[in-house]
């Protein structure tokens, strides 16, 4: 993501809040707000935020999977399907 032109001082946010919110929500821009020359917060639209959260969750799941592989905590596909069939059969028996 390129932030050039998307860095605004906090005074800009204070004086142009409605305009900034409209721009962010309509254009999907992400804006970094600075205070005393230092980046403090990021403003983004809800759709971008939701997508970011989903991407972060997926990255965590992938990281856990890689750790499982590294530590040998894996099953063959035959074993996975065998367990799934057993679980389905138990579920069908429990429904009777």
N, C-alpha and C positions, 0 to 999 in steps of 0.2 A: 504494500500500500504506500502510495506516495503522499506525503503530508505537506508538500510545498503548497502554500496558499491556504492551508487548512489549520494553521496555527494562529490563534487569536489571543490577545491579552484579555485578562478578566474584565477590564474596563469596557472592551468591545461587547462582551457578554452582557454586562450590566446595562449598557446603553442600547443594545440591539437584540434583546432576547427574542422577541417575536420573530424578527427577520431571520435570526440564526436558526431557531427551531423550524421555521418554514423551509429554509434552505436544506437543512439536514434531513428533514422528513421527506421532502419532495425529490431530492437528488441523491439520497443515500450517502451523503458525505459524512465523513467522520472528522470532527474538529477537536484539536488539542487546545485546551485553554491553559494559558500560562499566568502565573502570579509572580511578580518580581523577577521576570525573565526565566522562570523555571516551570517546566511542564507540571501541571497539577491534576487535571482531570481530562477525560475524553467524553465528548458528546456524540452520540450516534443514534440513528433511528431504531425503532423497536425491532423491525425485521432484521436489520444487520446484527443487532444484539442477540436475537434469538438464534440466528445462523451461527454466530460466534460461539454461543453456549453449546449448541449441538456439535459443532466442530471440536470444541474442547472436550466434550464428553466422549466423542469418538476417539480422540487422541488418547484419552485415559484408558479406554477399553483396549485399544491396540497395545498400549504400554503394558497393561496387565497380561495380555496374551503373549507378548514377547517374553515377559518374565517367566510365565508358565513354561514356555518352550525351553528357555535357557535352563530352568531348574528341572526339566524332565517331567513336568506335570501335564502329560498329554495322554490321549487315548487314540487307538486306531479307529478308523471310521466304522469297522465291523463292530467294535465294542460299543461305540456310540449308538449305532442303530439297534443293537441287541438290547441295550438299556432303554432306548426309546420304545421299542416294541413291548418290553415288559411293563413299562409305565402306562402305556396305552391299554394293555390287557388288564392291569390292575384297576385302572380308571373305569373301564367298561364293566368289570365285575362289581365295583363299588356302586355303579349306577343302577344295578338290578335290585 
